[in-house]
Amino acid sequence: FRRVLFRSVINHLKAENEYADALMKPTQAFREALYKEMLGRIKETDEQVPYRQGEYFYYSRTEQGKQYPILCRKKGSLTAAEEVTLDLNKMAEGQKFFSLGAYQMSTDGNLLAFSTDVVGYRQYKLHVKDLRNGKIVENIAERVVSVAWANDNKTIFYSQEDETTKRSHKILRTVLGNGKHDLLYEEKDELYRTFVGKTRSKGYVMAITASSTTSEIRYLPADQPGGDLKLFLPRKENHEYYVDHLGDQFYVRTNDQGKNFRLVTAPVSNPAKENWKEIIPHRKDVMLEDVDCFAGHFIAIERKNGVPQMDVFDLKTGKSHYIEFPEPVYVAGPTQNAEFNTTTFRFTYESFVTPSSVFDYDLNTRKRELKKQQPVLGGYDASLYQSERVYATASDGAKVPISLVYRKDLKRDGSRPALLEAYGSYGYPSDVDFSSQRISLLDRGVIYAVGHIRGGGDLGKEWHDQGKMMVKKNTFTDFIACAEHLVKEKYTSKDRLVITGGSAGGLLMGAVTNLRPDLFKAVVSYVPFVDVMNTMLDASLPLTVGEYLEWGNPNEKAAYDYMRSYSPYENIERKAYPTMLVRTSLHDSQVGYWEPAKYVARLRELKTDKNLLLFKVKLEPGGHGGASGRYDRLKDVAFDYAFILGQFGITK
């Protein structure tokens, strides 16, 4: 019976795909033109900036016509012979989906621990490859989430997830060749997940146990891999702390005195809380997001007014300085800093108008060297585009930032088409990144906007807290305020505004469309979390229990009633809705395909308009992020752009 039922569901999804393809058939030539246009901006055969780790320089490169990167290294210098560590194209042969998870070198550089997923369910198998002979020497385990090597080049620590709930709950240790897998720690509380990593100093293996509001760290000297994990500080509800290592001190990022975190040091010899020494105090207007430790410096990764910043601390002089950036609104952060004993710090920088750029920064002289800027072929001219940040006023008076980019010839008369995107959950900030694909929208007159709404982390932890649990509706009303602001200030108009969001951002799309269907011309929703009640009431599903701290526990009446009042599926009404495109994947482990399938079916039953409602389902292997190959992803973007531009009457 189950097989027959599943077959009928698959037939239904196939019918939806056939319907969508038939209605989009007139756009076929436009989609092909968009694909070629976007592909024409990409340097297909390219190489990323090499980074040093031990005796080797590591990098990835792409070749024209190949879907995936080729991962390589050179020993000693950049002029040395190339050694391919993994050719993802060969590994993906015969697969419709391929994803590389872990990529961790042993300390001596001889062994590579890597994990792969060929379905899209984010269920990774861990393998070890001997780079001296190119052979897979061991298949470690399945359902591996994170991995770390001990310094002996043979002991591996890894975290493993539960087969049903996909909660990472176990930390194990294995020594290559002995076939034993010792369970070091198992987390019983379903709110928590486990992860492993090794400090840049190579001093310690760290085992992190965390919910979305509380964390707990255990550690083990990386030179003594056979020992027991030692508890750093017992968990306390709503206390998050994270630990790095530098010399004879642990560096601890903690929210014990405020939601935006402070930084303290703790002596390795006795890291008890009474021995903590404050280095950076808590600040209400600055979120301390991370700390990167090096032999002579540490860098505080912060966010202020929605903009990232990096504060460099010199351990020898005790002085600090901020790395300066040329634009008022941008995204920047550390990348590929594998070496501990270095005075060079590598970071990436980009904005709506500046392509992704890799810099090496001298921590002593403060000089920076541009190592590479993402090539944009076809004569991209950044001076043609304007980026700005404006603020909408929310229903409770909060000022909500909106980042915009558009061609400079903008006339604010309400006639310009606009695409407004947002996410607004889990404290994740919505960064103003560069996209060469987006130029195809901008050059056709579209204004692209991002709403930095509550529920996200754009303005610190408080901004997140004001958009979750029993005040989640702030996320939706903030987005509506952003849309109304763009209309009021004549950037666009209701019949020229398309909105988009994915996953929890798809929940946002469903909620705001139920609330204000009159405000939007069309909606594009990706893998949308729209069946909130049924998902959150099923504790056997991946993610559910851990997400009680984000959405609420529907087994409690107050939380149930509140979630029920905004859940998109339950609140569809018999009324007119905008044109919609909904996308999902059959193998998505984070948002089950049945959620958007039920949502679309209910819309078809109740909506009173004749507006287009398209449902595209990736039936072949593919995950929460869609297709894995770069050309396949670009074809999907071309489809979506043709749909969006078509809503504005733009067909070429």
C-alpha positions in Angstrom: 0.0 0.0 0.0 2.8 2.4 0.9 4.5 1.8 -2.4 1.3 2.4 -4.3 0.7 5.6 -2.3 4.2 6.9 -2.9 3.9 6.1 -6.6 0.7 8.2 -6.7 2.4 11.0 -4.9 5.3 10.9 -7.4 2.9 10.9 -10.3 1.2 14.0 -8.8 4.6 15.7 -8.5 5.5 14.8 -12.1 2.1 16.3 -13.2 3.0 19.5 -11.4 6.3 19.6 -13.2 4.7 19.0 -16.6 2.2 21.7 -15.9 4.9 24.2 -14.9 7.0 23.3 -17.9 4.1 23.7 -20.3 3.2 27.1 -19.0 6.8 28.2 -19.1 7.5 26.8 -22.6 7.0 30.2 -24.3 10.0 31.5 -22.2 12.4 28.7 -23.5 14.3 31.0 -25.9 14.5 33.7 -23.2 15.8 31.2 -20.6 18.5 30.0 -23.0 19.5 33.6 -23.7 19.7 34.3 -19.9 21.7 31.2 -19.3 24.3 32.1 -22.0 24.3 35.7 -20.8 25.0 34.7 -17.2 27.5 32.0 -18.2 29.3 34.6 -20.3 30.2 36.5 -17.2 31.9 33.5 -15.6 35.5 32.6 -16.1 34.8 28.9 -16.5 38.5 27.8 -16.4 39.7 29.5 -13.2 41.8 29.0 -10.1 41.3 30.1 -6.5 44.0 31.7 -4.4 46.2 29.1 -2.9 46.5 29.0 0.9 49.3 27.5 3.0 48.8 24.6 5.4 52.0 22.9 6.6 54.4 22.1 3.7 51.7 22.6 1.0 49.8 25.2 -0.8 46.2 24.2 -1.3 43.7 25.5 -3.9 40.8 24.5 -6.1 40.4 25.1 -9.8 37.6 24.7 -12.4 37.7 23.7 -16.0 35.4 24.7 -18.8 32.5 22.3 -19.3 33.0 20.6 -15.9 30.4 20.9 -13.2 32.6 20.6 -10.1 36.0 22.0 -8.8 39.2 20.0 -8.8 41.0 20.2 -5.5 44.8 20.4 -5.7 48.0 21.2 -3.8 51.7 22.0 -4.4 54.5 21.1 -2.1 56.9 23.9 -0.9 56.2 26.5 -3.5 53.6 27.6 -6.1 56.0 26.6 -8.9 56.1 23.0 -7.7 54.3 20.2 -9.6 50.5 20.0 -9.1 49.0 17.2 -7.1 45.3 16.5 -7.4 43.8 15.6 -4.0 40.2 15.2 -5.2 38.7 15.6 -8.6 35.1 16.0 -7.8 34.1 15.6 -11.5 35.5 12.0 -11.6 33.9 11.3 -8.2 30.6 12.5 -9.4 30.6 10.4 -12.6 27.3 8.5 -12.9 25.7 10.6 -10.1 23.0 13.2 -10.6 24.1 14.9 -7.4 27.4 15.2 -5.6 28.4 17.2 -2.6 31.7 17.3 -0.7 31.4 17.7 3.1 34.5 17.4 5.2 38.0 18.1 3.7 40.5 17.7 6.5 44.2 17.0 6.1 46.3 15.1 8.7 49.0 17.1 10.4 51.7 15.6 8.3 49.7 16.2 5.1 49.8 12.6 4.0 46.2 11.6 4.7 42.9 13.3 3.7 39.7 12.7 5.6 36.7 13.7 3.3 33.0 13.0 3.2 30.5 12.8 0.4 26.8 12.8 -0.3 25.4 11.6 -3.6 21.7 12.1 -2.9 21.2 15.6 -1.4 19.9 14.4 1.9 23.0 15.8 3.7 23.9 12.4 4.9 27.7 12.2 4.5 30.0 9.2 4.4 33.5 9.7 5.7 36.5 8.3 3.9 40.3 8.5 4.3 42.6 8.8 1.3 46.4 8.2 1.4 47.7 11.0 -0.8 51.0 9.2 -1.2 49.5 6.5 -3.4 46.0 7.9 -4.1 44.2 5.0 -2.5 41.2 5.1 -0.2 42.7 3.4 2.9 39.6 3.3 5.0 35.8 4.0 4.9 35.3 5.4 8.4 31.5 5.8 8.9 28.2 7.0 7.6 26.1 10.0 8.7 29.2 12.0 9.7 28.7 15.7 10.4 32.2 16.9 11.5 35.7 15.5 11.8 39.1 16.4 13.4 42.5 14.8 13.3 44.7 14.3 16.3 48.4 15.2 15.9 49.5 11.6 15.6 48.2 11.4 12.0 46.2 8.3 12.7 43.5 9.1 15.2 40.3 10.7 14.0 37.5 12.2 16.0 34.1 12.6 14.4 30.5 13.4 15.2 27.7 11.2 13.9 24.0 11.9 13.5 21.0 9.8 14.3 19.6 7.9 11.3 16.0 9.1 11.8 16.1 12.6 13.3 19.5 13.6 11.7 20.5 15.1 15.1 24.2 14.9 15.5 24.4 13.3 18.9 27.5 11.1 19.2 31.2 11.9 19.3 33.5 8.9 18.4 37.2 8.2 18.1 38.9 5.7 15.8 42.5 4.8 15.1 43.1 4.0 11.4 43.5 0.3 10.8 42.2 -1.0 14.1 38.5 -1.1 13.2 37.4 0.2 16.6 35.1 3.1 17.1 35.1 4.3 20.7 32.1 6.3 21.8 33.5 9.3 23.8 30.3 11.2 24.3 26.6 10.8 23.6 24.2 13.7 24.0 20.8 12.5 25.2 19.0 15.9 25.3 17.2 16.2 21.9 17.6 20.0 22.0 21.4 19.6 21.6 23.8 18.7 18.8 27.4 17.7 18.8 30.4 18.8 16.7 34.2 18.3 16.8 37.1 20.5 15.6 40.7 21.3 16.3 42.1 24.6 17.3 44.3 26.4 14.8 47.1 26.1 17.3 46.9 22.3 17.0 46.8 22.3 20.7 43.4 20.8 21.4 40.5 18.8 19.9 37.3 20.5 20.9 33.9 18.7 21.3 31.0 21.2 21.1 27.6 20.4 22.4 25.0 23.1 21.7 21.4 24.0 21.4 20.4 27.3 19.8 20.6 29.0 23.2 23.1 27.0 25.3 26.5 25.4 24.8 29.0 23.2 26.5 32.6 22.4 25.6 34.8 19.4 26.2 38.4 19.2 25.2 41.4 16.9 24.8 45.1 17.7 24.0 45.6 16.9 20.4 49.0 15.3 21.3 47.2 12.9 23.7 44.4 11.5 21.5 43.9 8.4 23.7 42.8 10.4 26.7 39.4 11.4 27.9 37.4 14.5 27.0 37.5 17.0 29.8 34.6 19.3 30.6 35.5 23.0 30.3 32.4 24.5 32.0 29.1 22.7 32.8 26.1 23.9 30.8 23.8 26.5 32.2 20.5 27.3 30.4 20.8 30.3 28.1 24.6 30.5 28.5 26.6 30.1 25.3 30.3 29.9 25.3 32.9 28.9 22.7 36.6 28.2 23.2 39.8 28.8 21.2 43.4 28.3 22.3 46.5 30.6 22.2 49.6 29.8 24.2 48.9 29.2 27.8 45.4 30.7 27.6 42.0 29.6 26.4 40.1 32.5 24.7 36.4 32.2 25.6 33.6 34.0 23.8 30.7 34.1 26.3 27.3 35.7 26.7 27.2 35.4 30.4 27.0 39.2 30.9 25.0 40.1 27.8 23.4 38.7 24.6 26.1 40.1 22.2 29.0 38.2 23.9 32.2 39.4 25.5 35.7 37.9 25.3 37.7 36.5 28.3 40.8 34.5 28.7 41.2 31.5 31.0 44.5 29.8 32.0 45.0 26.4 30.4 46.3 25.2 33.8 43.0 26.0 35.5 40.2 27.5 33.3 37.6 27.7 36.0 35.3 30.7 35.8 36.9 32.5 38.8 40.1 32.7 36.8 38.6 34.4 33.8 40.0 37.7 32.7 38.0 40.1 30.5 39.6 41.2 27.3 36.6 42.7 25.4 33.5 43.7 27.4 30.0 43.2 26.3 28.6 46.0 24.1 24.9 46.5 23.5 25.5 47.9 19.9 28.2 45.4 18.8 27.8 41.6 18.3 31.0 39.7 18.9 30.4 36.9 16.3 33.7 35.0 16.5 37.4 35.2 17.5 40.3 34.0 15.4 43.5 33.2 17.3 47.0 33.3 15.9 50.5 33.0 17.6 50.9 36.8 18.0 47.5 38.2 17.4 43.8 37.6 17.7 41.0 39.0 15.5 37.6 39.8 16.9 34.9 39.3 14.2 32.1 41.7 15.0 28.9 43.2 13.6 27.8 46.8 14.2 24.7 48.4 12.6 24.3 45.4 10.4 27.9 45.7 9.0 30.8 43.3 9.7 34.0 44.6 11.1 37.3 43.0 12.2 39.3 44.2 15.2 43.0 43.2 15.2 44.7 42.8 18.7 48.5 42.7 18.9 49.5 40.5 21.8 53.0 42.0 22.0 51.9 45.7 22.2 48.5 45.2 23.7 47.1 47.6 21.1 44.3 47.0 18.6 43.0 48.5 15.4 40.1 47.9 13.0 40.6 46.9 9.4 39.3 49.7 7.2 36.9 49.2 4.3 36.0 51.6 1.5 32.3 51.2 1.3 29.7 52.0 4.0 27.8 48.7 3.4 29.6 45.5 2.5 30.3 41.9 3.7 33.8 40.8 4.9 35.2 38.0 6.9 38.1 35.6 7.4 38.9 32.8 5.0 41.4 30.0 4.6 43.7 31.0 7.6 45.1 27.5 8.2 48.5 28.6 9.7 48.8 29.6 13.4 52.4 31.0 13.3 51.8 33.8 10.8 51.4 37.6 10.6 49.3 37.4 7.5 45.5 37.4 7.8 43.4 36.5 4.8 39.9 37.9 4.4 37.3 38.2 1.7 35.5 41.4 0.9 32.5 42.2 -1.4 29.4 44.3 -1.7 26.4 44.7 -4.0 28.7 46.4 -6.6 32.2 45.1 -5.7 32.9 41.4 -6.8 34.2 39.0 -4.2 37.8 39.9 -3.4 40.5 38.0 -1.5 43.0 40.1 0.5 46.1 39.2 2.5 46.5 41.6 5.4 49.8 42.2 7.2 48.8 42.3 10.9 51.8 44.4 11.8 52.2 46.9 8.9 48.4 47.0 8.2 49.2 46.8 4.5 46.8 44.7 2.4 47.4 42.9 -0.9 44.6 42.0 -3.3 45.3 38.4 -4.2 42.3 38.0 -6.5 39.0 39.6 -7.4 36.3 37.4 -8.9 36.5 38.0 -12.6 33.3 39.3 -14.3 33.7 38.8 -18.0 32.0 40.9 -20.6 33.1 44.4 -19.3 31.4 44.8 -16.0 31.5 48.5 -14.9 30.8 48.9 -11.2 30.3 52.7 -11.7 27.0 52.0 -13.4 25.4 50.7 -10.3 24.3 52.4 -7.0 24.0 50.7 -3.6 22.3 52.3 -0.6 20.8 51.5 2.7 17.4 52.9 3.7 15.2 52.2 6.7 11.5 51.2 7.0 9.5 51.9 10.1 8.0 48.7 11.5 4.5 48.6 13.1 6.0 48.9 16.6 8.3 51.7 15.6 11.5 49.7 15.0 13.8 50.9 12.2 14.4 48.0 9.8 17.3 48.3 7.4 16.9 47.7 3.7 19.9 47.3 1.4 19.3 48.3 -2.3 21.2 48.0 -5.5 20.2 49.3 -9.0 21.4 51.0 -12.1 22.2 54.6 -11.4 19.7 55.9 -14.0 17.0 55.2 -11.5 14.0 57.5 -11.5 11.9 57.2 -8.3 8.5 57.4 -10.0 7.1 54.0 -8.9 7.6 52.5 -12.4 10.7 50.4 -11.7 10.3 46.7 -11.1 11.8 45.5 -7.8 12.8 42.1 -6.3 12.7 42.1 -2.4 14.4 39.2 -0.6 14.6 38.3 3.1 15.2 35.5 5.5 14.7 36.6 9.1 15.3 33.4 11.2 17.9 31.7 13.4 19.9 34.9 14.0 21.4 34.5 10.5 22.3 37.9 9.0 21.4 38.7 5.4 24.7 39.9 3.9 25.0 42.3 0.9 27.0 39.9 -1.4 27.9 40.3 -5.0 26.3 38.3 -7.8 27.3 38.3 -11.4 24.0 36.6 -12.2 22.1 39.5 -10.6 23.4 41.8 -13.3 20.9 40.3 -15.7 18.2 41.7 -13.5 19.8 45.1 -12.8 20.6 45.7 -16.4 16.9 45.2 -17.2 15.9 47.9 -14.8 15.1 45.7 -11.7 15.9 47.1 -8.3 17.2 44.4 -6.0 16.5 44.8 -2.3 17.3 42.8 0.9 15.2 43.4 4.1 17.3 43.0 7.3 14.2 42.0 9.3 14.0 40.8 12.9 14.6 37.1 13.5 17.9 37.5 11.6 21.1 38.5 13.3 21.8 41.7 11.3 21.6 44.0 14.4 22.9 41.6 17.1 21.3 38.9 19.3 18.5 41.2 20.4 17.4 41.6 16.8 17.1 37.8 16.6 15.2 37.5 19.8 12.7 40.1 18.7 11.7 37.8 15.8 11.4 34.3 17.2 9.2 32.2 19.5 6.2 34.3 20.8 7.1 37.4 18.8 7.8 35.7 15.5 5.2 37.8 13.8 7.6 40.7 14.0 9.5 39.0 11.2 6.5 39.1 8.9 5.3 42.6 9.8 8.9 43.9 9.3 9.0 42.5 5.8 5.6 44.1 5.0 7.0 47.4 6.3 10.0 47.0 4.0 7.7 46.4 1.0 5.4 49.3 1.9 8.5 51.6 2.3 9.7 50.8 -1.2 6.3 51.6 -2.6 5.8 54.7 -0.5 9.2 56.1 -1.5 8.4 55.3 -5.2 11.2 52.9 -5.7 8.5 50.6 -7.1 4.8 49.9 -6.9 2.6 47.1 -5.8 2.1 45.7 -9.3 5.9 45.9 -10.0 7.1 44.2 -6.8 8.2 40.5 -6.6 9.3 38.9 -3.4 11.4 35.9 -2.7 12.8 33.7 0.1 13.9 30.2 0.9 13.5 27.6 3.6 12.6 29.7 6.7 12.5 32.5 4.2 9.8 30.4 2.4 7.8 30.5 5.6 8.1 34.2 5.5 6.8 34.2 1.9 3.8 32.1 2.9 3.0 34.2 6.0 3.2 37.7 4.3 1.3 36.5 1.3 -1.5 35.4 3.6 -1.4 38.7 5.4 -1.0 41.1 2.4 -1.7 39.4 -0.9 -2.5 42.8 -2.4 1.0 44.1 -1.8 2.9 41.8 -4.2 2.8 41.1 -7.9 4.4 37.7 -7.5 6.2 35.4 -5.1 9.1 33.0 -5.6 9.4 30.5 -2.8 12.3 28.0 -2.4 12.0 24.8 -0.3 9.5 26.7 1.9 8.8 25.7 5.5 5.1 26.2 5.2 3.5 23.3 7.1 4.7 24.5 10.5 2.2 22.8 12.7 2.5 19.2 11.3 6.2 19.4 11.2 6.8 20.8 14.6 4.3 18.3 16.1 6.3 15.4 14.7 9.3 14.9 16.9 10.7 12.1 14.6 11.4 14.5 11.8 14.8 15.9 11.3 15.4 19.2 13.1 12.0 19.3 14.9 12.9 19.1 18.6 16.0 21.3 18.4 13.8 24.0 16.7 11.5 24.3 19.7 13.9 27.1 20.8 13.3 29.0 17.6 9.6 28.6 17.0 8.2 27.2 20.2 7.0 23.9 21.4 3.5 23.3 19.9 2.8 20.7 22.7 2.3 23.7 24.9 -1.1 25.4 24.2 0.1 29.0 24.1 2.9 28.2 21.7 0.5 26.0 19.6 -2.1 28.7 19.3 0.5 31.3 18.4 2.2 29.2 15.7 -1.2 28.1 14.4 -2.1 31.8 13.9 0.7 32.4 11.4 1.5 28.9 9.9 1.1 29.5 6.1 -0.7 26.2 5.3 -3.4 26.6 8.0 -4.0 30.3 7.1 -4.7 30.0 3.4 -8.1 31.6 2.8 -10.6 31.8 0.0 -9.3 35.0 -1.6 -7.1 36.2 -4.4 -3.3 35.5 -4.2 -0.4 36.8 -6.3 1.3 34.8 -9.0 3.6 32.2 -7.5 6.5 29.9 -8.3 7.3 27.3 -5.6 10.4 25.1 -5.8 11.3 22.1 -3.8 13.4 18.9 -3.9 12.2 15.3 -3.3 15.4 14.5 -1.3 15.5 17.6 0.9 16.3 16.5 4.5 15.5 19.9 6.0 12.1 20.7 4.6 10.1 17.7 3.4 8.8 17.9 -0.1 5.3 17.2 1.2 5.2 20.7 2.9 5.2 22.8 -0.3 3.2 20.0 -2.1 0.4 20.3 0.5 0.7 24.1 0.5 0.3 24.3 -3.3 -2.6 21.9 -3.4 -4.5 23.9 -0.7 -3.8 27.1 -2.6 -5.2 25.5 -5.8 -8.3 24.5 -3.9 -9.0 27.9 -2.1 -7.6 30.8 -4.1 -10.1 32.7 -6.1 -7.9 34.4 -8.7 -6.6 33.1 -12.0 -3.0 34.1 -11.4 -0.3 31.6 -12.3 0.7 29.0 -9.6 3.7 26.9 -10.6 5.2 24.1 -8.6 8.7 22.8 -9.7 10.0 19.7 -8.0 13.5 18.3 -8.4 12.7 14.6 -8.5 16.2 13.5 -9.2 18.8 13.6 -6.5 19.2 17.1 -5.1 19.0 18.7 -1.7 17.9 21.7 0.2 20.1 24.0 -1.9 18.9 22.5 -5.2 21.3 21.2 -7.9 24.9 20.6 -7.1 26.6 21.2 -10.4 27.4 24.8 -11.4 25.9 24.6 -14.9 22.7 22.9 -13.5 22.4 25.6 -10.9 22.7 28.3 -13.5 20.0 26.7 -15.7 17.7 26.8 -12.6 18.5 30.5 -12.1 17.7 31.2 -15.7 14.3 29.6 -15.3 13.6 31.6 -12.2 14.8 34.9 -13.7 12.6 34.3 -16.8 9.7 33.8 -14.5 10.5 37.0 -12.5 11.2 39.2 -15.4 8.0 37.9 -17.1 6.0 39.4 -14.3 7.4 42.8 -15.2 6.5 42.2 -18.9 10.2 41.8 -19.7 10.7 38.9 -22.2 14.1 39.5 -23.7 
